[in-house]
Amino acid sequence: MTIHLSVLRCGSCEPLKAGFHATALGLVAIMGVYNAAAWLARREKHLAVNALLYTALTAWEQQHVAHHLAALRHAQEDLIASQAPAPPADAPAVPQNVAA
């Protein structure tokens, strides 16, 4: 069984994906801060483990957000480049790397 959803393709629906991962990033960061503060107050082992896990998840989600933002920037640069006016056909070519 093959599913063809546009959201599953790389470069498609990037604002949605970035928003989803940014929301997850916010949640895991808050949960990590809470668990770290609770561990400092109560020194229970499971709180320390939770704080470490949420810290790792925060780094993981930050990488996902950065990936999707980079894809958005790349798509925007491609759009700008495709909309740039082409030089007139009768314009002289600008020489490059001319030795003096």
Residue pairs with C-beta under 8 A, 6 or more apart in sequence:
6 12
6 13
7 13
7 16
7 17
10 71
11 71
11 75
14 68
14 71
14 72
14 75
15 72
17 68
18 65
18 68
18 69
18 72
21 61
21 64
21 65
21 68
22 61
22 65
24 61
24 64
25 58
25 61
25 62
25 64
25 65
28 54
28 57
28 58
28 61
29 54
29 58
31 50
31 54
32 50
32 51
32 54
32 55
32 57
32 58
35 47
35 48
35 50
35 51
35 54
36 47
36 51
36 55
38 44
38 47
39 47
39 48
39 50
39 51
